[in-house]
Amino acid sequence: MRVYKPILWVITGASFLILAGIVFFVFFLPGLIESRVLPQVFQKTGIRVACDVRRIGITGVDLGGLRIGDANKPPVSIGSVQLDYSPLSLLKKRIDGITISGLEVTGEIINGNFVISGLDWQGLLANQTPDEQAAKPSTGEPPSAFTIGSFKVQNALLTCSFKGQTYRMPFNLSVVTKDGVWDRLECCLTLYPHEQEVTLLSRISLSQKTVSLNFRSHRFQLNKLADIASCLPGLLLSGAADIKGDATIQLEPFKITNLATACELSGAQIQYNQTVIAGLHDTEKGESPIRVEISGEDTQF
């Protein structure tokens, strides 16, 4: 019986530590983040951040009601943020996925720049100390000690004001890293202007500083762009557009390495003042759509 007593003490101690860890994660850590960590973020950056820590556990984190900026009318708000991981992935310093739902960003275009009221990002970066700037990871390395498998933004809305007009752009975004390495990213951005779908696929190499793009839309209704066409008095649009293309972009220095895109307008009519462009209609052959193709490399298009 004496032989098993040390083992019993080890099992009892381990059980106590596990229980204490669960109690800390469930009851104390969420309150600690809300009462200590977030105020320190405001003290250091000048940006107000508030959220409800709903769950922190060994398999994930669930945050709700994240608000950045003015508490009464935050320019950036998020319905929920979910981090998924496992005990094994944490040991490997890896987060399996981050999902942001219900993101809303409100801003305006001033002097050609997109400005979010109450958030001075440029000033925040300018106030970084030399030590903080030197601590930035080099290209291709993850921005933190943890690698991230995937990053998703769903049910998001961007609201932008420009020259007295307000434009709203719902979108979804997903970013997948290759083996958790931030050098190679595969992105899918889906835009829903006026309840229509435009998809942009991209592959980004940070080490080579290149971006490969593939974009497409199907039966995009031009008459739904009336609010944009109103910026140019005398412009009238109607019909449907099918757009698809591929492009390769060099980031530094920025240039379009190659581009191949095609736009086909069906039943379309584009009118600017007295000038009208429309597809031909033949009762025997059917309609002849307007088709525009652009291709080239470097500066030759």
C-alpha positions in Angstrom: 0.0 0.0 0.0 2.9 2.4 0.7 4.2 1.8 -2.9 1.1 3.3 -4.4 0.8 6.3 -2.0 3.2 8.5 -4.1 1.3 7.7 -7.2 -1.9 8.6 -5.5 -0.4 12.0 -4.4 0.7 12.7 -8.0 -2.8 11.9 -9.4 -4.5 14.0 -6.7 -2.0 16.9 -7.4 -2.5 16.7 -11.2 -6.3 16.7 -10.8 -6.1 19.7 -8.5 -4.0 21.6 -11.0 -6.3 20.8 -13.9 -9.4 21.8 -11.8 -7.6 25.0 -10.8 -6.8 25.8 -14.4 -10.4 25.2 -15.5 -11.7 27.5 -12.8 -9.1 30.2 -13.7 -10.0 30.0 -17.4 -13.7 30.0 -16.9 -14.2 32.4 -14.0 -11.2 34.6 -13.6 -9.4 35.1 -16.9 -12.4 36.7 -18.8 -12.9 39.3 -16.1 -9.2 39.9 -16.0 -9.1 40.7 -19.7 -12.1 43.0 -19.5 -10.9 44.9 -16.4 -7.1 45.0 -16.8 -6.0 44.1 -20.4 -8.4 46.3 -22.4 -7.9 49.4 -20.3 -4.1 49.0 -20.8 -4.7 48.9 -24.6 -6.5 52.2 -24.4 -3.7 53.7 -22.2 -1.0 52.7 -24.6 -2.7 53.4 -28.0 -5.5 55.9 -27.2 -8.0 53.6 -28.9 -11.0 52.5 -26.8 -11.6 48.7 -27.0 -14.4 46.9 -25.3 -15.8 43.4 -25.6 -17.6 40.6 -23.7 -15.3 37.6 -23.0 -17.9 34.9 -23.3 -15.6 31.8 -23.1 -12.0 31.0 -22.7 -11.1 27.3 -22.7 -8.6 24.7 -23.7 -10.3 24.3 -27.1 -11.1 27.9 -28.0 -11.9 31.5 -27.2 -15.3 33.2 -27.8 -15.5 37.0 -27.7 -18.7 39.0 -28.3 -19.7 42.6 -28.8 -16.3 43.8 -29.7 -16.3 47.6 -30.1 -13.4 49.8 -31.2 -13.6 53.6 -30.8 -16.5 55.7 -29.4 -18.5 53.5 -27.0 -21.8 55.2 -28.1 -21.3 54.9 -31.8 -18.2 52.8 -32.5 -16.8 53.1 -36.1 -15.7 49.4 -35.9 -17.9 46.8 -34.2 -17.8 43.0 -34.4 -20.5 40.6 -33.4 -18.3 37.8 -32.4 -14.7 36.6 -32.6 -13.9 32.9 -32.3 -10.5 31.3 -32.0 -10.3 27.6 -32.5 -7.4 25.5 -31.3 -6.6 22.3 -29.4 -4.2 21.5 -26.5 -1.8 19.9 -29.0 -1.9 22.9 -31.4 -1.3 25.3 -28.5 1.9 23.3 -27.7 2.9 23.7 -31.3 2.1 27.5 -31.0 -0.6 27.2 -33.6 -4.1 28.5 -33.8 -6.2 26.4 -36.1 -8.6 29.2 -37.2 -9.9 32.7 -36.4 -13.5 33.6 -37.4 -14.9 37.1 -37.2 -18.6 37.4 -37.7 -20.8 40.6 -38.0 -17.9 43.0 -38.7 -19.1 46.6 -39.4 -16.7 49.3 -40.4 -17.9 52.9 -40.9 -15.7 55.6 -42.6 -15.5 58.2 -45.2 -13.2 59.3 -48.0 -11.4 62.6 -47.3 -8.8 63.9 -49.7 -8.4 60.6 -51.4 -7.9 58.7 -48.1 -10.2 56.3 -46.3 -10.7 57.7 -42.8 -12.3 56.0 -39.8 -13.5 58.5 -37.3 -11.7 58.3 -34.0 -9.0 55.9 -35.2 -5.7 57.5 -36.1 -3.8 54.5 -37.5 -1.0 56.6 -39.1 -0.5 58.5 -35.8 -0.4 55.2 -33.9 2.3 53.8 -36.1 4.2 57.0 -36.0 4.3 56.9 -32.2 6.0 53.5 -32.1 9.3 53.4 -30.4 12.4 52.3 -32.4 12.5 49.1 -30.3 8.9 48.3 -31.3 9.7 49.0 -35.0 12.8 46.8 -34.8 10.7 44.0 -33.2 8.5 43.7 -36.3 8.9 40.3 -38.0 10.6 40.1 -41.4 8.7 39.3 -44.5 7.3 35.8 -44.6 7.3 35.4 -40.8 4.0 35.3 -38.8 3.1 38.6 -37.0 3.2 36.8 -33.7 4.8 33.8 -32.0 1.7 31.7 -33.1 1.0 30.5 -36.6 -2.6 30.7 -37.9 -4.2 28.1 -40.1 -7.1 30.2 -41.5 -8.7 33.6 -41.0 -12.3 34.3 -42.0 -14.5 37.4 -41.9 -18.2 36.6 -42.6 -21.3 38.7 -42.8 -19.3 41.9 -42.9 -20.4 45.4 -43.9 -18.3 48.4 -45.1 -20.1 51.7 -45.0 -18.3 54.6 -46.7 -19.4 58.2 -47.2 -18.2 60.2 -50.2 -19.4 63.6 -51.4 -22.6 63.4 -49.5 -23.4 59.9 -50.6 -23.3 56.8 -48.5 -22.2 53.5 -50.0 -22.6 50.1 -48.4 -20.6 47.1 -49.4 -21.4 43.7 -47.8 -18.5 41.2 -48.1 -16.9 37.9 -46.9 -13.2 37.2 -46.7 -11.2 34.1 -46.1 -7.4 33.8 -45.8 -5.6 30.5 -45.7 -1.9 30.2 -44.9 0.3 27.5 -46.3 1.3 25.3 -43.4 0.7 28.3 -41.1 3.4 30.3 -42.8 2.4 33.9 -43.7 4.7 34.0 -46.7 2.1 32.3 -48.9 -1.5 33.3 -48.6 -4.6 32.1 -50.5 -7.4 34.7 -50.2 -11.0 34.7 -51.4 -12.9 38.0 -51.2 -16.6 38.0 -52.2 -18.3 41.4 -52.6 -22.1 41.9 -52.8 -22.7 45.4 -54.3 -26.4 45.9 -54.6 -27.1 42.2 -53.7 -24.9 41.0 -56.6 -21.9 38.8 -56.3 -18.3 39.6 -57.4 -15.6 37.1 -56.4 -11.8 37.9 -56.2 -9.4 35.1 -55.7 -5.7 35.8 -55.0 -2.5 34.1 -54.1 0.0 36.3 -52.3 3.8 35.6 -51.9 5.2 38.1 -49.4 8.8 37.0 -50.0 8.6 37.4 -53.7 6.2 40.4 -53.3 3.8 39.2 -56.0 0.0 38.8 -56.1 -1.8 36.5 -58.5 -5.5 37.5 -59.1 -8.5 35.9 -60.6 -11.8 37.8 -60.6 -15.2 37.2 -62.0 -18.8 38.3 -61.8 -21.9 36.7 -63.4 -24.8 38.7 -65.0 -23.9 41.9 -63.1 -26.9 44.2 -63.6 -25.6 47.6 -64.6 -28.8 49.5 -63.8 -28.2 48.8 -60.1 -25.1 51.1 -60.3 -27.3 54.2 -60.6 -25.8 55.7 -57.4 -22.3 55.5 -58.8 -23.4 56.6 -62.3 -25.0 59.7 -60.7 -21.5 61.0 -59.9 -21.2 61.6 -63.7 -24.2 63.5 -64.8 -25.6 62.4 -68.1 -24.5 58.7 -67.7 -27.1 56.0 -68.1 -26.4 52.3 -67.7 -28.5 49.2 -68.5 -28.0 45.5 -69.3 -25.9 42.8 -67.7 -22.2 42.3 -67.6 -20.1 39.1 -67.4 -16.6 40.0 -66.2 -13.6 37.6 -65.8 -9.9 38.0 -65.8 -6.5 37.1 -64.4 -3.6 39.4 -63.4 -0.2 39.3 -61.8 0.9 42.2 -59.7 4.4 43.1 -58.4 4.1 44.9 -55.1 7.5 46.6 -54.9 7.9 48.5 -57.0 4.2 48.4 -57.8 3.3 47.4 -61.4 0.9 45.1 -63.3 3.1 42.4 -64.7 0.4 40.9 -66.9 -3.3 41.2 -67.3 -6.0 39.4 -69.3 -9.6 40.4 -68.8 -12.8 40.2 -70.7 -16.1 42.0 -70.2 -19.2 40.9 -72.2 -22.3 43.2 -72.0 -25.6 41.5 -72.9 -28.7 43.6 -73.6 -26.6 46.6 -72.7 -26.9 50.2 -73.4 -24.4 52.8 -72.3 -25.4 56.4 -72.8 -23.5 59.5 -72.0 -25.3 62.7 -72.9 -26.0 62.2 -76.7 -23.5 59.4 -77.2 -25.0 55.8 -77.1 -23.2 52.5 -77.2 -25.5 49.4 -77.6 -25.3 45.9 -78.8 -26.8 45.0 -82.2 -30.0 43.0 -82.4 -30.7 40.7 -85.3 -34.0 38.9 -85.4 -32.5 35.9 -87.2 -29.1 35.6 -85.4 -30.2 37.0 -82.1 -28.5 39.6 -80.1 -24.8 40.5 -80.6 -23.3 41.5 -77.3 -20.7 44.1 -76.7 -17.4 42.5 -75.8 -14.2 44.2 -74.6 -10.9 42.4 -74.1 -7.8 43.8 -72.6 -4.5 42.0 -72.3 -0.8 42.8 -72.0 2.4 42.7 -70.1 4.2 45.4 -68.2 3.4 48.7 -70.0 2.3 47.1 -73.3 -1.5 46.6 -73.4 
